[in-house]
């Protein structure tokens, strides 16, 4: 099955560590990162899509972070 996740966080090192952790678990970057201003909170937010091929069959109950 092919899995997709969209990782987001504030523009801090926490976001970079989240993406790095996914890459080290076999996820692959998909597309360019995004960067947007969250006016309600007054902070910049980052996002990055990642994909991964995994064994098994996808269901809505699949816990993507466990793969």
N, C-alpha and C positions, 0 to 999 in steps of 0.2 A: 504494500500500500504506500502511497505517497502522502506525506504529512505536511501541513503548512502551519506556521505560527507567525504572528506579528508581535514583535517585542517592542514595548514602549517604556519610557521613563523620562524623568527630568534630565536636562542636559548636564549631567554630572558623570563622574567616573562609574557610578552605579550602573548606568546604561551600558557603558563599555564592558564592564564585568559581566553583565547579563548576556550580551552578545558573545563575548569570549567564551563563557561557560557553554552556551549552545554550540558554538563551533567545535569545542573540545568534546562534545557528546555526539559529533558526527553530522550536525545540521550544517547546511550550506546556505550562504547568502543568496537571496533572490531579489534582484532589482537593486535600485539605489536606496540609500537611507533617506528618511524624511526628517524635516526640521520645521517646527511651527511654534508660534507664540501662543501660550495659553493665557488669554486676557483675564480670565476669571481669577487665576492664581498669580499672574504676573511673572511667569517663568517660561523659558524655552523648553520644548519637549522634543524628544527624538523618537524615531521609529525605524525598525528594520524587519523586513520579512525574511524568514528562513524556511527552507524545505528539507525534507529527509525521506529517503526510501527506508521502509521498515517491514519486517515480517508481520504477517497477520492480516486481518481484515478490519477495515475502519468501521466503527460505529460511533454515534454521537457521544457515547460514554468513554471513548478512548481518551486517556489522559496524556495529552501531547507532551507535557514536560517530563514524563517518565520514559520517553523514548530517546 
